[in-house]
């Protein structure tokens, strides 16, 4: 996906994540379509979250909810349960309620133009959070707040290249991809492939979605282990899938972090603990604590202020020793 102070709201930077305030998903009080607000003068935001598929997402939702409350923003929140149709339904509900601003983290990249045009016609500004859409019409949203997923994939690949720089033997890699069609899955795969493709010894022998969940990560890794006896490295697009895979690896009588080296993305608490314990070898950070940035952007777009097309967060990476140092003060 790393503190809030590391996040930069400048025109030169680009993409991170977002969140929401109150847990009210009903109609409730509503604004007047981008220029009104609730009856008590508060900005009304409609926010559609992907779901609760991982520890990262839970932390992201909490950040958004708490930040909305602190910012005095009336939040209408919905959980899409990883289904695009649920998000489209929620966005249309927010349009009908005439909220002041809509924010959402797209389940997948494609298929948003129609509903975004409906929001634009209603003069309701839209903020993309965490994940991008692939629409060529960038006028359909005001800004994209999210991490650079391609760069995250590159960082994962760069660690792997460095780890095996002195080896000439083939390196067999299995990949646990995120939700099919989602921006982080597409981009983390692309960035990783870009880096490792420069050396033919790195071979991705199996790659399949684990839907960003621990249970699916375990299930797919079990299948990988049965069909591919010689796995050297696992690259998981998030910590939760990696943690599920660790269970499968241990169940197969192998030692995670030694027999199979593991690279993951996110740096949530459970992932960092596994890294500190030596079961994961390297984690690329992706911060979920983006609520404050989202609320700041929401106020600006509702007031008609110019905002950067993209807002990005500065994020780091963690080795085992760095994880041990960071864990005592980890916020998520």
Secondary structure, 3 states (H helix, E strand, C coil): CCCHHHECCCCCCCCCCCCCCCCECCCCCCCCCCCCCCCCCCCEEEEEECCCCCHHHHHHHHHHHHHHHHHCCEEEEEECCCCHHHHHHHHHHHHHHCCCEEEECCCCCCCCHHHHHHHHHCCCEEEEECCCCCCCCHHHCCEEECCCHHHHHHHHHHHHHHHCCCCCCCEEEEEEECCCCCHHHHHHHHHHHHHHCCCCCEEEEEEEECCCCHHHHHHHHHHHHHHCCCCCEEEECCHHHHHHHHHHHHHCCCCECCCEEEEEEECCHHHHHHHHCCCCCEEEECCCCCHHHHHHHHHHHHCCCCCCCEECECCCEECHHHHHHHHCCCCC
